[in-house]
Amino acid sequence: MFVATDFEHALELARASDERRASGKARGLLDGIPVGIKDIFCTTNLATTAGSKVLEGFVSPYESTATQRLLDQGTVPLGKLNMDEFAMGSGTLYSKFGATINPWSKDLGDNAVVAGGSSGGSAAAVAAGCCFAALGSDTGGSVRQPAAYCGIVGLKPSYGRVSRHGMISYASSLDTPGIFARSVGDAAVVLKAIAGPDHMDSTCMTESLPENWCSNTVEASQQSSTVDLTGVRVGVPAEYFVEELPEEILNVWDKGVAWLREAGAQVVSMSLPTTKL
């Protein structure tokens, strides 16, 4: 999972957080909280390789906006996390550091279960309880897919909600910094910390999240069993029912659809004809 660490630096940050908390000067909910960083975000204290030997030993002269904002909140980054080389993969199998195995895998040999990708290291670290949350990047599913594989929450914010400054690009019109966490509320807290305008990224949104957005989202996630979706129309794409879909996944899908209906949503069949493209 972790491909580069600096635990001495992490301990220094943790001690500084303890002092702030003891003096009543905590920077917020994330002060002192351990996080992981996908090896695609530039950091000044650890090498940034994007999983490639091409960038072996490269240490950025500047911090990415997303990681800097986490540092500003007092978080304690534990290290950089494995990924498919230059984010071009969906299993975290193709990295100069080797493959990342899903922490839920019962087999660690040839039949090991993959963690998904390209942000598999981030997903695996959160699923294994190594850190509270982790940053990833999503161009075509690289946060959402490994989160699903590892049984955690994966959040791909709207494009431009989080600055891409200092995140090695893959497809600039699609790349989005994302978040892995174990609950919707946790992901919301991290998003609130890293989102917002940034003059270093011209594609970044100019509006910040509302001040009460985070608390409202956390409260809603804690009351999800009583959510009212009356008036909400939800589409179920026919193209998602592929032949390879395992029965156990299909059963969970059906339960999800049933839950939406019970909550008052109108569930309709639809078609996304370009899905296979």
Contacts in CASP RR format, 6 or more apart in sequence:
PFRMAT RR
TARGET T0000
AUTHOR 0000-0000-0000
METHOD contacts of the structure
MODEL  1
MFVATDFEHALELARASDERRASGKARGLLDGIPVGIKDIFCTTNLATTA
GSKVLEGFVSPYESTATQRLLDQGTVPLGKLNMDEFAMGSGTLYSKFGAT
INPWSKDLGDNAVVAGGSSGGSAAAVAAGCCFAALGSDTGGSVRQPAAYC
GIVGLKPSYGRVSRHGMISYASSLDTPGIFARSVGDAAVVLKAIAGPDHM
DSTCMTESLPENWCSNTVEASQQSSTVDLTGVRVGVPAEYFVEELPEEIL
NVWDKGVAWLREAGAQVVSMSLPTTKL
1 81 0 8 1.000
1 82 0 8 1.000
1 100 0 8 1.000
1 121 0 8 1.000
1 124 0 8 1.000
1 125 0 8 1.000
1 128 0 8 1.000
1 130 0 8 1.000
2 78 0 8 1.000
2 79 0 8 1.000
2 80 0 8 1.000
2 81 0 8 1.000
2 82 0 8 1.000
2 125 0 8 1.000
2 130 0 8 1.000
3 39 0 8 1.000
3 49 0 8 1.000
3 51 0 8 1.000
3 80 0 8 1.000
3 81 0 8 1.000
3 82 0 8 1.000
3 95 0 8 1.000
3 97 0 8 1.000
4 39 0 8 1.000
4 46 0 8 1.000
4 47 0 8 1.000
4 79 0 8 1.000
4 80 0 8 1.000
5 46 0 8 1.000
5 78 0 8 1.000
5 79 0 8 1.000
5 80 0 8 1.000
6 45 0 8 1.000
6 46 0 8 1.000
6 79 0 8 1.000
7 78 0 8 1.000
9 45 0 8 1.000
10 34 0 8 1.000
10 76 0 8 1.000
10 77 0 8 1.000
10 78 0 8 1.000
10 79 0 8 1.000
13 32 0 8 1.000
13 71 0 8 1.000
13 74 0 8 1.000
13 75 0 8 1.000
13 76 0 8 1.000
13 77 0 8 1.000
14 32 0 8 1.000
14 76 0 8 1.000
16 74 0 8 1.000
17 26 0 8 1.000
17 31 0 8 1.000
17 32 0 8 1.000
17 74 0 8 1.000
17 76 0 8 1.000
18 32 0 8 1.000
20 26 0 8 1.000
20 27 0 8 1.000
20 31 0 8 1.000
20 74 0 8 1.000
21 31 0 8 1.000
21 32 0 8 1.000
27 72 0 8 1.000
27 73 0 8 1.000
27 74 0 8 1.000
28 73 0 8 1.000
28 74 0 8 1.000
29 189 0 8 1.000
30 70 0 8 1.000
30 73 0 8 1.000
30 74 0 8 1.000
30 75 0 8 1.000
30 189 0 8 1.000
30 190 0 8 1.000
30 193 0 8 1.000
31 73 0 8 1.000
31 74 0 8 1.000
31 75 0 8 1.000
32 74 0 8 1.000
32 75 0 8 1.000
32 76 0 8 1.000
33 74 0 8 1.000
33 75 0 8 1.000
33 76 0 8 1.000
33 132 0 8 1.000
33 133 0 8 1.000
34 75 0 8 1.000
34 76 0 8 1.000
34 77 0 8 1.000
34 78 0 8 1.000
34 130 0 8 1.000
34 131 0 8 1.000
34 132 0 8 1.000
35 70 0 8 1.000
35 75 0 8 1.000
35 76 0 8 1.000
35 77 0 8 1.000
35 78 0 8 1.000
35 131 0 8 1.000
35 132 0 8 1.000
35 133 0 8 1.000
35 134 0 8 1.000
35 135 0 8 1.000
35 190 0 8 1.000
36 77 0 8 1.000
36 78 0 8 1.000
36 79 0 8 1.000
36 80 0 8 1.000
36 81 0 8 1.000
36 122 0 8 1.000
36 125 0 8 1.000
36 130 0 8 1.000
36 131 0 8 1.000
36 133 0 8 1.000
36 134 0 8 1.000
36 135 0 8 1.000
37 43 0 8 1.000
37 67 0 8 1.000
37 77 0 8 1.000
37 79 0 8 1.000
37 80 0 8 1.000
37 81 0 8 1.000
37 122 0 8 1.000
37 134 0 8 1.000
37 135 0 8 1.000
38 80 0 8 1.000
38 81 0 8 1.000
38 83 0 8 1.000
38 119 0 8 1.000
38 121 0 8 1.000
38 122 0 8 1.000
38 134 0 8 1.000
38 135 0 8 1.000
38 136 0 8 1.000
38 137 0 8 1.000
39 48 0 8 1.000
39 49 0 8 1.000
39 50 0 8 1.000
39 51 0 8 1.000
39 80 0 8 1.000
39 81 0 8 1.000
39 82 0 8 1.000
39 83 0 8 1.000
40 48 0 8 1.000
40 50 0 8 1.000
40 83 0 8 1.000
40 87 0 8 1.000
40 136 0 8 1.000
40 137 0 8 1.000
40 167 0 8 1.000
40 168 0 8 1.000
41 48 0 8 1.000
41 64 0 8 1.000
41 66 0 8 1.000
41 67 0 8 1.000
41 135 0 8 1.000
41 136 0 8 1.000
41 137 0 8 1.000
41 166 0 8 1.000
41 167 0 8 1.000
41 168 0 8 1.000
41 177 0 8 1.000
42 48 0 8 1.000
42 60 0 8 1.000
42 62 0 8 1.000
42 63 0 8 1.000
42 64 0 8 1.000
42 67 0 8 1.000
42 166 0 8 1.000
42 167 0 8 1.000
42 168 0 8 1.000
43 60 0 8 1.000
43 63 0 8 1.000
43 64 0 8 1.000
43 67 0 8 1.000
43 77 0 8 1.000
43 80 0 8 1.000
44 59 0 8 1.000
44 60 0 8 1.000
44 61 0 8 1.000
44 62 0 8 1.000
44 63 0 8 1.000
45 59 0 8 1.000
46 59 0 8 1.000
46 79 0 8 1.000
46 80 0 8 1.000
47 55 0 8 1.000
47 56 0 8 1.000
47 57 0 8 1.000
47 58 0 8 1.000
47 59 0 8 1.000
47 80 0 8 1.000
48 55 0 8 1.000
48 58 0 8 1.000
48 59 0 8 1.000
48 60 0 8 1.000
48 80 0 8 1.000
48 168 0 8 1.000
49 55 0 8 1.000
49 56 0 8 1.000
49 57 0 8 1.000
49 58 0 8 1.000
49 80 0 8 1.000
49 96 0 8 1.000
50 83 0 8 1.000
50 85 0 8 1.000
50 86 0 8 1.000
50 87 0 8 1.000
50 168 0 8 1.000
51 82 0 8 1.000
51 83 0 8 1.000
51 84 0 8 1.000
51 85 0 8 1.000
51 86 0 8 1.000
51 95 0 8 1.000
51 96 0 8 1.000
51 97 0 8 1.000
52 85 0 8 1.000
52 86 0 8 1.000
52 96 0 8 1.000
53 96 0 8 1.000
56 96 0 8 1.000
60 166 0 8 1.000
62 166 0 8 1.000
63 71 0 8 1.000
63 166 0 8 1.000
64 163 0 8 1.000
64 165 0 8 1.000
64 166 0 8 1.000
64 167 0 8 1.000
65 162 0 8 1.000
65 163 0 8 1.000
65 164 0 8 1.000
65 165 0 8 1.000
65 166 0 8 1.000
65 194 0 8 1.000
65 198 0 8 1.000
65 200 0 8 1.000
65 201 0 8 1.000
66 135 0 8 1.000
66 162 0 8 1.000
66 163 0 8 1.000
66 166 0 8 1.000
66 167 0 8 1.000
66 177 0 8 1.000
66 194 0 8 1.000
67 77 0 8 1.000
67 135 0 8 1.000
69 193 0 8 1.000
69 194 0 8 1.000
70 77 0 8 1.000
70 135 0 8 1.000
70 190 0 8 1.000
70 193 0 8 1.000
70 194 0 8 1.000
71 77 0 8 1.000
73 193 0 8 1.000
75 193 0 8 1.000
78 130 0 8 1.000
78 131 0 8 1.000
81 119 0 8 1.000
81 120 0 8 1.000
81 121 0 8 1.000
81 122 0 8 1.000
81 124 0 8 1.000
81 125 0 8 1.000
81 134 0 8 1.000
81 136 0 8 1.000
82 92 0 8 1.000
82 95 0 8 1.000
82 97 0 8 1.000
82 98 0 8 1.000
82 100 0 8 1.000
82 120 0 8 1.000
82 121 0 8 1.000
82 124 0 8 1.000
83 92 0 8 1.000
83 95 0 8 1.000
83 117 0 8 1.000
83 118 0 8 1.000
83 119 0 8 1.000
83 120 0 8 1.000
83 121 0 8 1.000
83 122 0 8 1.000
84 90 0 8 1.000
84 91 0 8 1.000
84 92 0 8 1.000
84 93 0 8 1.000
84 94 0 8 1.000
84 95 0 8 1.000
84 117 0 8 1.000
84 118 0 8 1.000
84 120 0 8 1.000
85 94 0 8 1.000
85 95 0 8 1.000
85 96 0 8 1.000
86 168 0 8 1.000
86 170 0 8 1.000
87 118 0 8 1.000
87 119 0 8 1.000
87 137 0 8 1.000
87 139 0 8 1.000
87 142 0 8 1.000
87 168 0 8 1.000
87 170 0 8 1.000
88 94 0 8 1.000
88 118 0 8 1.000
88 170 0 8 1.000
89 117 0 8 1.000
89 118 0 8 1.000
89 142 0 8 1.000
90 116 0 8 1.000
90 117 0 8 1.000
90 118 0 8 1.000
90 141 0 8 1.000
90 142 0 8 1.000
90 145 0 8 1.000
91 99 0 8 1.000
91 100 0 8 1.000
91 114 0 8 1.000
91 115 0 8 1.000
91 116 0 8 1.000
91 117 0 8 1.000
91 118 0 8 1.000
91 120 0 8 1.000
91 146 0 8 1.000
92 99 0 8 1.000
92 100 0 8 1.000
92 114 0 8 1.000
92 115 0 8 1.000
92 116 0 8 1.000
92 117 0 8 1.000
92 118 0 8 1.000
92 119 0 8 1.000
92 120 0 8 1.000
92 121 0 8 1.000
92 124 0 8 1.000
92 146 0 8 1.000
93 99 0 8 1.000
93 114 0 8 1.000
99 112 0 8 1.000
99 114 0 8 1.000
100 114 0 8 1.000
100 115 0 8 1.000
100 120 0 8 1.000
100 121 0 8 1.000
100 124 0 8 1.000
101 108 0 8 1.000
101 112 0 8 1.000
101 113 0 8 1.000
101 114 0 8 1.000
101 115 0 8 1.000
101 124 0 8 1.000
102 112 0 8 1.000
102 113 0 8 1.000
102 114 0 8 1.000
102 115 0 8 1.000
102 116 0 8 1.000
102 124 0 8 1.000
102 127 0 8 1.000
102 149 0 8 1.000
102 150 0 8 1.000
103 115 0 8 1.000
103 124 0 8 1.000
103 127 0 8 1.000
103 128 0 8 1.000
103 150 0 8 1.000
104 113 0 8 1.000
104 127 0 8 1.000
104 150 0 8 1.000
104 151 0 8 1.000
105 112 0 8 1.000
105 113 0 8 1.000
106 113 0 8 1.000
107 113 0 8 1.000
113 149 0 8 1.000
114 149 0 8 1.000
115 121 0 8 1.000
115 123 0 8 1.000
115 124 0 8 1.000
115 127 0 8 1.000
115 146 0 8 1.000
115 149 0 8 1.000
115 150 0 8 1.000
116 123 0 8 1.000
116 145 0 8 1.000
116 146 0 8 1.000
116 149 0 8 1.000
116 150 0 8 1.000
117 123 0 8 1.000
117 142 0 8 1.000
117 145 0 8 1.000
117 146 0 8 1.000
117 149 0 8 1.000
118 137 0 8 1.000
118 142 0 8 1.000
118 146 0 8 1.000
119 134 0 8 1.000
119 136 0 8 1.000
119 137 0 8 1.000
119 138 0 8 1.000
119 142 0 8 1.000
119 143 0 8 1.000
119 146 0 8 1.000
119 180 0 8 1.000
120 146 0 8 1.000
120 149 0 8 1.000
120 150 0 8 1.000
121 134 0 8 1.000
121 146 0 8 1.000
122 134 0 8 1.000
122 135 0 8 1.000
122 136 0 8 1.000
122 143 0 8 1.000
122 146 0 8 1.000
122 180 0 8 1.000
123 134 0 8 1.000
123 146 0 8 1.000
123 147 0 8 1.000
123 149 0 8 1.000
123 150 0 8 1.000
123 152 0 8 1.000
123 154 0 8 1.000
123 180 0 8 1.000
124 146 0 8 1.000
124 150 0 8 1.000
125 131 0 8 1.000
125 134 0 8 1.000
125 180 0 8 1.000
126 132 0 8 1.000
126 133 0 8 1.000
126 134 0 8 1.000
126 150 0 8 1.000
126 152 0 8 1.000
126 180 0 8 1.000
126 181 0 8 1.000
126 182 0 8 1.000
127 150 0 8 1.000
127 151 0 8 1.000
127 152 0 8 1.000
127 182 0 8 1.000
129 182 0 8 1.000
132 181 0 8 1.000
132 182 0 8 1.000
132 186 0 8 1.000
133 179 0 8 1.000
133 180 0 8 1.000
133 181 0 8 1.000
133 186 0 8 1.000
133 187 0 8 1.000
133 190 0 8 1.000
134 179 0 8 1.000
134 180 0 8 1.000
135 177 0 8 1.000
135 178 0 8 1.000
135 179 0 8 1.000
135 180 0 8 1.000
135 194 0 8 1.000
136 142 0 8 1.000
136 143 0 8 1.000
136 177 0 8 1.000
136 178 0 8 1.000
136 179 0 8 1.000
136 180 0 8 1.000
137 143 0 8 1.000
137 167 0 8 1.000
137 170 0 8 1.000
137 175 0 8 1.000
137 176 0 8 1.000
137 177 0 8 1.000
137 178 0 8 1.000
138 144 0 8 1.000
138 156 0 8 1.000
138 175 0 8 1.000
138 176 0 8 1.000
138 177 0 8 1.000
138 178 0 8 1.000
139 170 0 8 1.000
139 171 0 8 1.000
139 174 0 8 1.000
139 175 0 8 1.000
139 176 0 8 1.000
140 174 0 8 1.000
141 156 0 8 1.000
143 154 0 8 1.000
143 155 0 8 1.000
143 156 0 8 1.000
143 176 0 8 1.000
143 178 0 8 1.000
143 179 0 8 1.000
143 180 0 8 1.000
144 154 0 8 1.000
144 156 0 8 1.000
146 180 0 8 1.000
147 153 0 8 1.000
147 154 0 8 1.000
147 180 0 8 1.000
152 180 0 8 1.000
152 181 0 8 1.000
152 182 0 8 1.000
153 179 0 8 1.000
153 180 0 8 1.000
153 181 0 8 1.000
153 182 0 8 1.000
153 183 0 8 1.000
153 184 0 8 1.000
153 186 0 8 1.000
153 187 0 8 1.000
154 178 0 8 1.000
154 179 0 8 1.000
154 180 0 8 1.000
154 181 0 8 1.000
154 187 0 8 1.000
155 178 0 8 1.000
155 179 0 8 1.000
155 180 0 8 1.000
155 181 0 8 1.000
155 187 0 8 1.000
155 191 0 8 1.000
156 176 0 8 1.000
156 178 0 8 1.000
157 176 0 8 1.000
157 177 0 8 1.000
157 178 0 8 1.000
157 179 0 8 1.000
157 191 0 8 1.000
157 195 0 8 1.000
158 176 0 8 1.000
158 205 0 8 1.000
159 173 0 8 1.000
159 174 0 8 1.000
159 176 0 8 1.000
159 203 0 8 1.000
160 176 0 8 1.000
160 201 0 8 1.000
160 203 0 8 1.000
160 204 0 8 1.000
160 205 0 8 1.000
161 176 0 8 1.000
161 191 0 8 1.000
161 195 0 8 1.000
161 196 0 8 1.000
161 204 0 8 1.000
161 205 0 8 1.000
161 209 0 8 1.000
162 176 0 8 1.000
162 177 0 8 1.000
162 178 0 8 1.000
162 191 0 8 1.000
162 194 0 8 1.000
162 195 0 8 1.000
162 196 0 8 1.000
162 204 0 8 1.000
163 177 0 8 1.000
163 194 0 8 1.000
163 196 0 8 1.000
163 198 0 8 1.000
163 200 0 8 1.000
163 201 0 8 1.000
163 204 0 8 1.000
164 172 0 8 1.000
164 175 0 8 1.000
164 176 0 8 1.000
164 177 0 8 1.000
164 201 0 8 1.000
164 203 0 8 1.000
164 204 0 8 1.000
165 198 0 8 1.000
165 200 0 8 1.000
165 201 0 8 1.000
165 204 0 8 1.000
167 175 0 8 1.000
167 177 0 8 1.000
169 175 0 8 1.000
172 203 0 8 1.000
177 194 0 8 1.000
179 187 0 8 1.000
179 190 0 8 1.000
179 191 0 8 1.000
179 194 0 8 1.000
180 187 0 8 1.000
181 187 0 8 1.000
181 190 0 8 1.000
183 221 0 8 1.000
184 217 0 8 1.000
184 218 0 8 1.000
184 221 0 8 1.000
184 224 0 8 1.000
185 217 0 8 1.000
185 218 0 8 1.000
185 221 0 8 1.000
185 222 0 8 1.000
188 213 0 8 1.000
188 214 0 8 1.000
188 217 0 8 1.000
188 218 0 8 1.000
188 221 0 8 1.000
189 214 0 8 1.000
189 218 0 8 1.000
191 209 0 8 1.000
191 214 0 8 1.000
192 209 0 8 1.000
192 213 0 8 1.000
192 214 0 8 1.000
195 208 0 8 1.000
195 209 0 8 1.000
196 204 0 8 1.000
196 205 0 8 1.000
196 207 0 8 1.000
196 208 0 8 1.000
196 209 0 8 1.000
197 204 0 8 1.000
197 205 0 8 1.000
197 206 0 8 1.000
197 207 0 8 1.000
197 208 0 8 1.000
198 204 0 8 1.000
220 227 0 8 1.000
227 263 0 8 1.000
228 263 0 8 1.000
228 264 0 8 1.000
229 260 0 8 1.000
229 263 0 8 1.000
229 264 0 8 1.000
229 265 0 8 1.000
230 264 0 8 1.000
230 265 0 8 1.000
231 264 0 8 1.000
231 265 0 8 1.000
231 266 0 8 1.000
232 264 0 8 1.000
232 265 0 8 1.000
232 266 0 8 1.000
233 265 0 8 1.000
233 266 0 8 1.000
233 268 0 8 1.000
234 260 0 8 1.000
234 265 0 8 1.000
234 266 0 8 1.000
234 267 0 8 1.000
234 268 0 8 1.000
235 267 0 8 1.000
235 268 0 8 1.000
235 269 0 8 1.000
235 270 0 8 1.000
236 257 0 8 1.000
236 267 0 8 1.000
236 268 0 8 1.000
236 269 0 8 1.000
236 270 0 8 1.000
237 270 0 8 1.000
237 271 0 8 1.000
237 272 0 8 1.000
237 275 0 8 1.000
238 269 0 8 1.000
238 270 0 8 1.000
238 271 0 8 1.000
239 271 0 8 1.000
239 272 0 8 1.000
239 273 0 8 1.000
239 275 0 8 1.000
239 276 0 8 1.000
240 275 0 8 1.000
241 250 0 8 1.000
245 253 0 8 1.000
257 267 0 8 1.000
260 267 0 8 1.000
261 267 0 8 1.000
END
